[in-house]
């Protein structure tokens, strides 16, 4: 019976420790990634985010001073129920029934994007919240993967009430306008808690492109979208936990 040569034994000894070191390195990197991503999600379940990546991007891009902090935060109870209805109607009517992803909408968006010249999205309110709080806006495969990861985390550790509150307070509503309170004050000179159905529908109507669609005079397609949202939101009921 042949015995392994000394060279073979040396090679096997080298390979063994190398594999162990690589395994430990992968484990350490994975652990660091989990800690760096999970801890902010857990913290923001109770603490309001002080800023967002998009706010800093807009600040870097702007000639004039752009806000870098969220200083007009409103609890969900202080926000007009009309605005809640309008935003859910416009952005994610299945918000209370899905677990972060509207798979039918995603499938439809993929089919449209692959077979036509149109480019549509299928982001839920949960996905938009994850993107605005933790990530950048430019569409890349890396961002999409991370967006799905953070969406899963916030759906696991936040309730729907918290997701909606964070969403309404961090999203962009115009050039340098972040959060529903700031938007209500700038566009209607009133608090977000006293917005009417018509005003709420208009704010929801400009969300797909707030920096362009908020310009005056109001574009015709925004008025049409506002009317559609206003007509649909009347039939939408708000769950008791949001009242």
C-alpha positions as CSV (number, residue, x, y, z in Angstrom):
1,X,0.0,0.0,0.0
2,X,1.3,3.4,-1.1
3,X,1.7,6.1,1.5
4,X,1.3,9.9,0.7
5,X,4.5,11.6,-0.1
6,X,5.9,14.3,2.1
7,X,5.0,16.9,-0.5
8,X,1.4,15.8,-0.7
9,X,1.2,15.9,3.1
10,X,2.6,19.4,3.2
11,X,0.0,20.5,0.5
12,X,-2.9,19.1,2.4
13,X,-1.7,20.8,5.6
14,X,-1.5,24.1,3.7
15,X,-4.9,23.7,2.1
16,X,-6.6,22.9,5.5
17,X,-5.6,26.1,7.4
18,X,-6.2,28.2,4.2
19,X,-9.8,26.9,3.9
20,X,-10.3,27.6,7.6
21,X,-9.0,31.2,7.3
22,X,-11.2,31.9,4.3
23,X,-14.2,30.4,6.1
24,X,-13.5,32.6,9.2
25,X,-13.0,35.7,7.0
26,X,-16.4,35.1,5.2
27,X,-18.0,34.5,8.6
28,X,-16.5,37.7,10.0
29,X,-17.6,39.7,7.0
30,X,-21.1,38.3,7.1
31,X,-21.3,39.0,10.8
32,X,-20.2,42.6,10.4
33,X,-22.6,43.2,7.5
34,X,-25.5,41.8,9.6
35,X,-24.6,44.0,12.5
36,X,-24.2,47.1,10.4
37,X,-27.5,46.6,8.8
38,X,-29.6,45.1,11.5
39,X,-28.7,47.5,14.3
40,X,-30.0,50.6,12.4
41,X,-33.2,48.8,11.5
42,X,-33.8,48.0,15.2
43,X,-32.8,51.5,16.3
44,X,-35.1,53.2,13.8
45,X,-38.0,51.1,15.0
46,X,-38.1,53.4,18.0
47,X,-35.9,56.4,17.1
48,X,-36.7,58.7,14.1
49,X,-34.1,58.8,11.4
50,X,-32.2,62.1,11.7
51,X,-31.5,62.3,8.0
52,X,-31.5,60.2,4.8
53,X,-28.9,59.4,2.1
54,X,-31.0,61.3,-0.5
55,X,-31.0,64.5,1.6
56,X,-27.2,64.5,1.5
57,X,-27.1,63.7,-2.2
58,X,-29.5,66.7,-2.9
59,X,-27.4,68.9,-0.6
60,X,-24.2,68.0,-2.6
61,X,-26.0,68.6,-5.9
62,X,-27.7,71.8,-5.1
63,X,-26.3,75.3,-5.6
64,X,-28.4,76.7,-2.8
65,X,-28.5,75.3,0.7
66,X,-30.6,72.1,0.9
67,X,-31.8,70.6,4.1
68,X,-29.7,67.8,5.6
69,X,-31.9,66.9,8.6
70,X,-35.5,65.8,9.1
71,X,-36.6,68.5,11.6
72,X,-40.4,68.5,10.9
73,X,-41.3,64.9,12.0
74,X,-44.9,64.2,12.6
75,X,-46.3,61.2,14.5
76,X,-48.8,59.2,12.4
77,X,-51.7,60.3,14.7
78,X,-50.9,64.0,13.8
79,X,-51.1,63.4,10.0
80,X,-54.4,63.9,8.2
81,X,-56.2,60.6,7.5
82,X,-57.0,62.0,4.1
83,X,-53.2,62.0,3.3
84,X,-52.9,58.4,4.6
85,X,-55.7,57.3,2.2
86,X,-54.4,59.3,-0.7
87,X,-50.8,58.0,-0.4
88,X,-51.9,54.4,0.0
89,X,-54.3,54.7,-2.9
90,X,-51.6,56.1,-5.2
91,X,-48.6,54.1,-4.2
92,X,-49.6,50.8,-2.6
93,X,-53.2,49.7,-2.2
94,X,-52.1,46.3,-1.0
95,X,-49.9,47.8,1.7
96,X,-51.8,46.1,4.6
97,X,-52.0,42.7,3.0
98,X,-48.5,42.1,1.6
99,X,-45.2,41.3,3.4
100,X,-43.2,44.0,1.7
101,X,-43.5,42.9,-1.9
102,X,-46.4,42.9,-4.4
103,X,-45.3,40.0,-6.5
104,X,-48.0,40.4,-9.1
105,X,-47.0,44.0,-9.6
106,X,-43.4,43.0,-9.8
107,X,-44.1,40.3,-12.4
108,X,-46.2,42.8,-14.5
109,X,-43.5,45.4,-14.3
110,X,-40.8,42.9,-15.5
111,X,-43.0,41.9,-18.5
112,X,-43.7,45.5,-19.5
113,X,-40.1,46.6,-19.1
114,X,-38.8,43.7,-21.2
115,X,-41.4,43.8,-24.0
116,X,-42.1,47.5,-24.4
117,X,-40.2,50.8,-24.3
118,X,-42.0,51.8,-21.1
119,X,-40.2,51.6,-17.8
120,X,-42.5,51.1,-14.8
121,X,-41.7,50.2,-11.2
122,X,-43.4,48.0,-8.7
123,X,-42.1,49.4,-5.4
124,X,-44.3,49.1,-2.4
125,X,-44.4,51.6,0.4
126,X,-42.2,49.3,2.4
127,X,-39.7,49.1,-0.4
128,X,-39.7,52.9,-0.9
129,X,-39.2,53.3,2.9
130,X,-36.2,50.9,2.9
131,X,-34.7,52.7,-0.1
132,X,-35.1,56.2,1.3
133,X,-33.9,55.5,4.8
134,X,-30.9,53.2,4.1
135,X,-29.9,53.4,0.4
136,X,-29.3,55.6,-2.6
137,X,-31.8,56.2,-5.5
138,X,-29.9,55.3,-8.6
139,X,-31.1,52.0,-10.1
140,X,-28.5,49.3,-10.0
141,X,-28.7,45.6,-9.3
142,X,-26.8,46.0,-6.1
143,X,-29.3,48.6,-4.8
144,X,-32.2,46.4,-5.8
145,X,-30.7,43.4,-3.9
146,X,-30.1,45.6,-0.8
147,X,-33.5,47.2,-1.1
148,X,-35.1,43.7,-1.0
149,X,-32.9,42.8,2.0
150,X,-33.8,46.0,4.0
151,X,-37.5,45.7,3.0
152,X,-37.5,42.2,4.5
153,X,-35.9,43.5,7.7
154,X,-38.3,46.4,8.3
155,X,-41.3,44.1,7.6
156,X,-39.9,41.7,10.2
157,X,-39.1,44.3,12.9
158,X,-41.4,47.2,12.3
159,X,-45.2,47.2,12.2
160,X,-47.2,48.7,9.3
161,X,-47.9,51.8,11.4
162,X,-44.2,52.5,11.9
163,X,-43.4,51.9,8.2
164,X,-46.1,54.3,7.1
165,X,-45.0,57.0,9.6
166,X,-41.4,56.8,8.5
167,X,-42.4,56.8,4.8
168,X,-44.5,59.9,5.1
169,X,-41.8,61.8,7.0
170,X,-38.7,61.0,4.9
171,X,-39.9,60.9,1.2
172,X,-39.1,63.7,-1.1
173,X,-42.0,66.0,-2.0
174,X,-40.3,68.6,-4.1
175,X,-36.9,70.3,-4.6
176,X,-35.5,70.4,-1.1
177,X,-38.9,69.4,0.4
178,X,-38.7,66.3,2.6
179,X,-41.6,64.9,4.7
180,X,-45.3,65.5,4.7
181,X,-45.2,68.4,7.2
182,X,-42.7,70.4,5.2
183,X,-44.7,69.8,2.1
184,X,-48.0,70.8,3.6
185,X,-46.4,74.0,5.0
186,X,-44.8,75.0,1.7
187,X,-47.6,74.1,-0.7
188,X,-50.7,74.8,1.4
189,X,-49.5,77.0,4.3
190,X,-50.9,74.6,6.9
191,X,-50.1,71.6,9.0
192,X,-50.1,68.1,7.5
193,X,-52.8,67.2,10.1
194,X,-55.3,69.6,8.5
195,X,-54.9,68.7,4.9
196,X,-58.2,68.3,2.9
197,X,-58.9,65.3,0.6
198,X,-58.2,67.5,-2.5
199,X,-54.9,68.7,-1.1
200,X,-53.9,65.2,0.0
201,X,-54.7,63.8,-3.4
202,X,-52.5,66.4,-5.1
203,X,-49.6,65.6,-2.8
204,X,-50.0,61.9,-3.5
205,X,-50.3,62.6,-7.3
206,X,-46.8,64.2,-7.5
207,X,-44.9,61.4,-5.7
208,X,-43.6,59.6,-8.8
209,X,-41.6,62.7,-9.8
210,X,-42.0,65.4,-7.1
211,X,-39.3,67.8,-8.3
212,X,-40.9,68.1,-11.7
213,X,-44.6,67.5,-11.1
214,X,-44.8,70.0,-8.2
215,X,-44.0,73.0,-10.5
216,X,-46.7,75.6,-11.2
217,X,-48.8,75.7,-13.2
218,X,-49.8,72.1,-12.4
219,X,-49.4,69.8,-15.4
220,X,-52.5,68.3,-16.9
221,X,-51.4,64.7,-16.2
222,X,-51.0,65.6,-12.5
223,X,-54.5,67.0,-12.4
224,X,-55.8,63.8,-14.0
225,X,-53.9,61.7,-11.6
226,X,-55.1,63.8,-8.6
227,X,-58.7,63.3,-9.7
228,X,-58.3,59.6,-10.1
229,X,-56.7,59.3,-6.6
230,X,-59.5,61.5,-5.1
231,X,-62.2,59.3,-6.7
232,X,-60.6,56.0,-5.6
233,X,-59.6,57.0,-2.0
234,X,-63.2,57.6,-1.0
235,X,-63.7,53.8,-1.0
236,X,-60.6,53.1,0.9
237,X,-61.0,52.3,4.6
238,X,-58.2,52.9,7.1
239,X,-57.5,50.0,9.5
240,X,-58.3,50.7,13.1
241,X,-54.7,50.6,14.2
242,X,-54.0,53.7,12.1
243,X,-56.8,55.8,13.5
